[in-house]
Amino acid sequence: MPTMNSPVTTRVRKHRELLRAEGLRPIQLWIPDTRSAAFRLKCERESASLANDPLEAETMEWIAEVADTDGWV
């Protein structure tokens, strides 16, 4: 583990100072772990709950109509 005066720690600190000087600030984001079995099961449950929903079908049809896909491969 690097100490507070190691070359890596010093380099990271300088890099962060430069970013702050440019007007940026760090943030931390917590997102779902898409690799977990629990996430996969939740997605499957939510997808299944929408399978026969008429409002979902209407929404998907609208998205298909208004989507700008020109130039997509």
C-alpha positions in Angstrom: 0.0 0.0 0.0 1.5 3.4 -1.0 2.4 5.8 1.8 1.3 9.4 1.8 4.6 10.4 0.2 5.0 7.7 -2.4 5.4 8.8 -6.1 2.0 7.4 -7.0 0.3 9.4 -4.2 2.1 12.5 -5.1 1.2 12.1 -8.8 -2.5 11.6 -8.0 -2.6 14.5 -5.6 -1.0 16.8 -8.2 -3.4 15.5 -10.9 -6.4 16.2 -8.7 -5.1 19.7 -7.8 -4.9 20.5 -11.5 -8.4 19.3 -12.1 -9.7 21.4 -9.2 -7.7 24.4 -10.7 -9.7 23.9 -13.9 -12.9 24.2 -12.0 -13.7 20.5 -11.6 -14.6 18.7 -8.5 -14.7 15.0 -7.7 -17.9 13.2 -7.1 -18.6 9.6 -6.1 -21.4 7.6 -7.8 -22.9 4.4 -6.5 -24.5 2.4 -9.3 -26.1 -1.0 -9.3 -23.7 -3.9 -9.8 -24.9 -5.2 -13.1 -22.7 -8.3 -12.7 -24.7 -9.6 -9.7 -27.3 -12.3 -9.8 -29.6 -10.2 -7.8 -29.5 -7.4 -10.4 -30.2 -9.9 -13.2 -33.2 -11.4 -11.3 -34.6 -7.9 -10.6 -34.3 -7.0 -14.3 -36.0 -10.2 -15.3 -38.9 -9.6 -12.8 -39.4 -6.1 -14.0 -39.3 -7.1 -17.7 -41.8 -9.9 -17.1 -44.1 -7.5 -15.3 -44.3 -5.3 -18.4 -44.6 -8.1 -21.0 -48.4 -7.8 -21.4 -48.9 -4.2 -20.3 -50.8 -2.3 -22.9 -49.3 1.0 -21.8 -45.8 -0.4 -22.1 -46.6 -1.5 -25.7 -48.0 2.0 -26.5 -44.9 3.6 -25.0 -42.5 1.4 -27.0 -44.4 2.1 -30.2 -44.2 5.9 -29.5 -40.4 5.6 -28.9 -40.0 3.7 -32.2 -41.9 6.5 -34.0 -40.0 9.4 -32.6 -36.5 7.9 -32.3 -33.9 9.6 -34.5 -31.9 6.6 -35.8 -30.6 8.2 -39.0 -27.0 7.2 -39.5 -27.1 4.3 -37.1 -25.6 1.1 -38.4 
